[in-house]
Amino acid sequence: MTVLDTLRPRLPSPLQEVPDDRFARHGLRLLLKRDDLIHPDLIGNKWRKLAPNLAAADGRTVLTFGGAYSNHLRATAAAGRLLGLPTVGVVRGQELADRPLNPSLARCAADGMRLHFVDRSTYRRKTEPDVLARVLRETGTEDAHVVPEGGSNAEAVRGCRALGEELRGQADVVALACGTGGTLAGLAAGLAAGQRALGIPVLKGGFLTADIRALQNQAFGAPSGDWTLDDRFHFGGYARVPAELTSFADDFEDRHGVEVERLYVAKLLYGLVALADEGAFPRGTTIAAVITGRPFTV
């Protein structure tokens, strides 16, 4: 048994069919891949991406990056608390250092994460070797295991391949919301021939295609699997949750009794309903929507 096994993740995560007339009238089935139920603290793709990185850290400090409301920072901090592992979160925005911590960063700190705030120019250059070396010196963590923003690296992508393997033969299309693209890169590689992965980016910018290809090359040495992106459903960018999206999420919760996380999952489900109405899926298609997280509570 490994240290990670002591956390008792629920794997494979449950697959739940939800009758929904917005899909049924087009001859479609909707399944929910409940990755939000993997672990109470390391939820969904955060478990799948963090677990191999925590193993690679082998007891060393884990240093990673994120914004003021980063789900990835919270999950890394929780993992550190549960495993007794030191964690450092490099936070975008030097101006935040002199302000009270928001609930998300306060949770990180309560879980033992040491927060290090950097200016936005430094943050943008965080992957440059000289900038990263300076951050490591400033935090006194030169020997740390460094995990990139969002947790997406080769280890994480290989960890997410298991998500695709769990869904082999279960659906024709497997859809999920994308931030940095690591989960999609691994998921697509794990699916069987004839299955397709569909990513719904939650950030605008159109940069994910190249990033996903690069991640697959790093993890597997070549592109892998059949995947596409539809970048029409970001609602203006990360953390943008207009009233229309909130109403949609509230309605989905009422229909199916499933809590809908707003920054990622709501955009995924909204996009799938829109695509179904557009006739994007042939009749008889089974769609599995990956529920990668749940609403944050203080």
C-alpha positions as CSV (number, residue, x, y, z in Angstrom):
1,M,0.0,0.0,0.0
2,T,1.3,3.5,-0.9
3,V,0.9,6.6,1.1
4,L,-1.7,7.8,-1.4
5,D,-3.7,4.5,-0.9
6,T,-4.3,5.6,2.7
7,L,-6.5,8.4,1.4
8,R,-9.0,5.8,0.1
9,P,-10.1,7.3,-3.2
10,R,-13.3,6.1,-4.7
11,L,-12.1,4.6,-8.0
12,P,-13.5,4.0,-10.5
13,S,-15.8,6.9,-9.9
14,P,-19.5,6.2,-10.4
15,L,-21.3,6.5,-13.8
16,Q,-24.8,7.8,-13.4
17,E,-27.5,8.0,-16.1
18,V,-29.8,11.1,-15.8
19,P,-33.0,11.2,-17.9
20,D,-33.2,14.7,-19.4
21,D,-35.7,15.6,-22.0
22,R,-33.4,18.2,-23.5
23,F,-31.3,15.2,-24.7
24,A,-33.9,12.6,-25.0
25,R,-35.9,14.5,-27.6
26,H,-32.9,14.4,-29.9
27,G,-32.4,10.6,-29.3
28,L,-29.5,11.1,-26.9
29,R,-28.5,9.6,-23.6
30,L,-26.7,11.7,-20.9
31,L,-24.4,10.0,-18.4
32,L,-22.6,11.8,-15.6
33,K,-19.1,10.5,-14.7
34,R,-19.1,11.5,-11.0
35,D,-15.4,12.3,-10.5
36,D,-16.7,14.8,-7.9
37,L,-17.2,11.8,-5.6
38,I,-13.6,10.4,-5.8
39,H,-12.5,12.0,-2.5
40,P,-14.0,14.7,-0.2
41,D,-11.0,16.9,-0.4
42,L,-9.2,15.9,-3.6
43,I,-12.1,16.2,-5.9
44,G,-12.3,14.9,-9.5
45,N,-9.5,15.7,-11.9
46,K,-7.6,17.2,-9.0
47,W,-7.1,13.7,-7.6
48,R,-6.2,12.2,-11.0
49,K,-3.6,15.0,-11.7
50,L,-2.2,15.4,-8.2
51,A,-1.8,11.7,-7.2
52,P,1.1,11.0,-9.6
53,N,2.8,14.3,-8.7
54,L,2.5,13.6,-5.0
55,A,4.1,10.2,-5.6
56,A,6.9,11.9,-7.6
57,A,7.5,14.4,-4.8
58,D,8.4,11.5,-2.5
59,G,8.1,13.6,0.7
60,R,9.6,16.8,-0.7
61,T,7.9,20.1,-0.6
62,V,5.4,20.6,-3.4
63,L,5.5,24.1,-4.9
64,T,2.8,25.1,-7.4
65,F,1.0,28.1,-8.9
66,G,-2.4,29.6,-9.1
67,G,-4.7,32.6,-9.0
68,A,-6.6,33.9,-6.0
69,Y,-9.5,31.4,-6.5
70,S,-7.5,28.5,-7.8
71,N,-9.2,25.1,-7.3
72,H,-5.7,23.5,-7.9
73,L,-4.1,25.5,-5.0
74,R,-6.9,24.4,-2.7
75,A,-6.5,20.7,-3.7
76,T,-2.7,20.8,-3.3
77,A,-3.0,22.4,0.1
78,A,-5.6,19.8,1.2
79,A,-3.3,17.0,-0.1
80,G,-0.4,18.5,1.9
81,R,-2.5,18.5,5.1
82,L,-3.7,14.9,4.6
83,L,-0.3,13.5,3.8
84,G,1.8,15.7,6.1
85,L,3.6,17.2,3.1
86,P,4.9,20.8,3.0
87,T,3.2,22.9,0.2
88,V,3.9,26.3,-1.2
89,G,1.4,28.2,-3.4
90,V,2.8,30.9,-5.6
91,V,-0.1,33.3,-6.1
92,R,-0.7,35.7,-9.0
93,G,-1.0,39.3,-7.8
94,Q,1.5,40.9,-5.5
95,E,-1.2,43.4,-4.5
96,L,-3.0,40.6,-2.7
97,A,-0.3,40.2,-0.1
98,D,-1.5,43.2,1.8
99,R,-5.2,42.3,1.7
100,P,-7.2,39.9,3.8
101,L,-7.2,36.5,2.3
102,N,-10.3,35.6,0.4
103,P,-12.1,32.3,1.4
104,S,-10.3,30.2,-1.2
105,L,-6.8,31.4,-0.1
106,A,-7.8,31.3,3.6
107,R,-8.6,27.6,3.1
108,C,-5.2,27.0,1.6
109,A,-3.5,28.7,4.5
110,A,-5.6,26.8,7.0
111,D,-4.5,23.6,5.4
112,G,-0.9,24.6,5.9
113,M,0.1,25.9,2.5
114,R,2.6,28.7,2.6
115,L,1.5,31.5,0.2
116,H,4.0,33.5,-1.8
117,F,2.6,36.4,-3.8
118,V,4.3,37.6,-7.0
119,D,3.6,40.4,-9.4
120,R,1.7,39.6,-12.6
121,S,4.8,40.1,-14.8
122,T,6.7,37.5,-12.8
123,Y,3.8,35.2,-12.8
124,R,3.5,35.3,-16.6
125,R,7.2,34.3,-16.9
126,K,7.0,31.6,-14.2
127,T,8.0,28.8,-16.6
128,E,11.2,30.6,-17.6
129,P,14.2,28.8,-15.9
130,D,15.7,32.0,-14.4
131,V,12.4,33.2,-13.1
132,L,11.5,29.8,-11.6
133,A,14.9,29.6,-10.0
134,R,14.4,33.0,-8.4
135,V,11.0,32.0,-7.0
136,L,12.5,28.8,-5.5
137,R,15.3,30.8,-3.9
138,E,12.8,33.4,-2.5
139,T,10.7,30.6,-1.0
140,G,13.7,28.6,0.2
141,T,12.5,25.5,-1.7
142,E,15.3,24.8,-4.2
143,D,14.7,21.1,-3.8
144,A,10.9,21.2,-4.2
145,H,8.8,19.2,-6.6
146,V,7.4,21.8,-8.9
147,V,3.9,21.3,-10.3
148,P,2.7,23.8,-13.0
149,E,-0.4,26.0,-12.8
150,G,-3.5,23.8,-12.9
151,G,-1.4,20.7,-12.2
152,S,-1.0,19.8,-15.9
153,N,2.3,18.1,-16.7
154,A,3.3,14.8,-18.1
155,E,2.7,13.0,-14.8
156,A,-0.7,14.4,-14.5
157,V,-1.6,13.6,-18.1
158,R,-0.6,10.0,-17.6
159,G,-2.7,9.9,-14.4
160,C,-5.7,11.2,-16.3
161,R,-5.4,8.4,-18.8
162,A,-7.2,6.2,-16.3
163,L,-10.3,8.3,-16.6
164,G,-10.6,7.4,-20.3
165,E,-9.9,3.8,-19.5
166,E,-12.8,3.7,-17.0
167,L,-15.1,5.0,-19.7
168,R,-14.1,2.5,-22.5
169,G,-17.3,1.1,-24.0
170,Q,-19.5,3.3,-21.8
171,A,-20.2,6.3,-24.2
172,D,-19.6,7.5,-27.7
173,V,-18.6,11.0,-26.7
174,V,-16.9,11.9,-23.4
175,A,-17.1,15.7,-22.6
176,L,-15.5,17.8,-19.9
177,A,-14.7,21.4,-19.1
178,C,-11.0,22.4,-19.7
179,G,-8.8,24.8,-17.9
180,T,-5.2,23.9,-18.8
181,G,-6.0,20.9,-20.9
182,G,-4.2,18.2,-18.9
183,T,-7.3,16.2,-18.1
184,L,-8.5,16.1,-21.7
185,A,-5.0,15.2,-22.9
186,G,-5.0,12.1,-20.7
187,L,-8.6,11.2,-21.1
188,A,-8.4,11.1,-24.9
189,A,-5.4,8.8,-24.7
190,G,-7.3,6.4,-22.4
191,L,-10.5,6.0,-24.6
192,A,-11.0,3.1,-26.9
193,A,-11.1,3.4,-30.7
194,G,-14.4,4.9,-31.9
195,Q,-14.8,7.1,-28.8
196,R,-14.3,10.8,-28.9
197,A,-13.4,13.3,-26.2
198,L,-14.9,16.8,-26.4
199,G,-13.4,19.7,-24.4
200,I,-15.3,22.8,-23.4
201,P,-12.7,25.5,-22.5
202,V,-13.6,27.8,-19.7
203,L,-11.0,30.4,-20.6
204,K,-11.1,32.4,-23.8
205,G,-8.1,32.7,-26.1
206,G,-8.0,29.7,-28.3
207,F,-4.6,28.5,-27.0
208,L,-5.6,25.1,-25.7
209,T,-5.2,23.0,-28.9
210,A,-1.4,23.6,-29.0
211,D,-1.1,23.1,-25.3
212,I,-2.9,19.7,-25.3
213,R,-0.8,18.5,-28.2
214,A,2.3,19.5,-26.3
215,L,1.2,17.8,-23.2
216,Q,0.4,14.6,-25.1
217,N,3.9,14.7,-26.7
218,Q,5.5,15.1,-23.2
219,A,3.4,12.3,-21.7
220,F,3.2,9.8,-24.5
221,G,5.7,10.9,-27.1
222,A,3.0,11.5,-29.7
223,P,-0.6,12.7,-30.1
224,S,-3.1,10.2,-28.8
225,G,-6.8,9.7,-29.1
226,D,-9.6,11.5,-30.9
227,W,-10.4,14.8,-29.3
228,T,-11.9,18.2,-30.3
229,L,-12.6,21.5,-28.6
230,D,-15.6,23.9,-28.7
231,D,-14.6,27.2,-27.3
232,R,-18.0,29.0,-27.5
233,F,-19.1,28.4,-23.9
234,H,-16.6,30.3,-21.7
235,F,-19.2,33.1,-21.0
236,G,-16.4,35.7,-21.2
237,G,-13.6,33.9,-19.5
238,Y,-12.6,32.2,-16.3
239,A,-14.7,32.9,-13.2
240,R,-17.3,34.7,-15.3
241,V,-20.7,33.4,-14.2
242,P,-23.5,35.6,-15.6
243,A,-27.1,35.3,-14.5
244,E,-28.0,33.1,-17.5
245,L,-25.4,30.5,-16.5
246,T,-26.5,30.6,-12.8
247,S,-30.1,30.0,-13.8
248,F,-29.1,27.1,-16.0
249,A,-27.1,25.5,-13.1
250,D,-29.9,26.1,-10.6
251,D,-32.3,24.4,-13.0
252,F,-30.0,21.4,-13.6
253,E,-29.7,20.9,-9.8
254,D,-33.5,21.0,-9.5
255,R,-33.9,18.5,-12.3
256,H,-31.3,15.9,-11.2
257,G,-30.3,16.6,-7.6
258,V,-26.7,17.0,-8.5
259,E,-24.8,20.0,-7.2
260,V,-23.3,22.0,-10.2
261,E,-20.0,23.7,-9.8
262,R,-20.2,27.1,-11.6
263,L,-16.8,27.8,-13.0
264,Y,-16.3,24.6,-15.0
265,V,-19.1,22.1,-14.8
266,A,-22.0,24.5,-15.4
267,K,-20.3,25.7,-18.7
268,L,-19.8,22.1,-19.7
269,L,-23.4,21.1,-19.2
270,Y,-24.7,24.3,-20.8
271,G,-22.5,23.6,-23.8
272,L,-23.8,20.1,-24.1
273,V,-27.5,21.2,-24.0
274,A,-26.7,23.8,-26.7
275,L,-24.9,21.3,-28.9
276,A,-27.8,18.8,-28.6
277,D,-30.2,21.5,-29.8
278,E,-27.9,22.3,-32.7
279,G,-27.9,18.6,-33.8
280,A,-24.2,18.2,-33.2
281,F,-24.7,14.6,-32.0
282,P,-26.3,11.9,-34.2
283,R,-29.4,10.2,-32.8
284,G,-28.4,7.2,-30.7
285,T,-25.3,8.9,-29.2
286,T,-24.5,8.3,-25.6
287,I,-22.7,11.3,-24.0
288,A,-20.8,11.1,-20.8
289,A,-20.2,14.4,-19.0
290,V,-17.3,14.3,-16.6
291,I,-18.2,16.1,-13.3
292,T,-14.8,17.3,-12.4
293,G,-15.7,19.3,-9.2
294,R,-18.4,20.5,-6.9
295,P,-19.2,24.0,-5.5
296,F,-16.7,25.4,-3.1
297,T,-17.9,26.0,0.4
298,V,-16.1,27.9,3.1
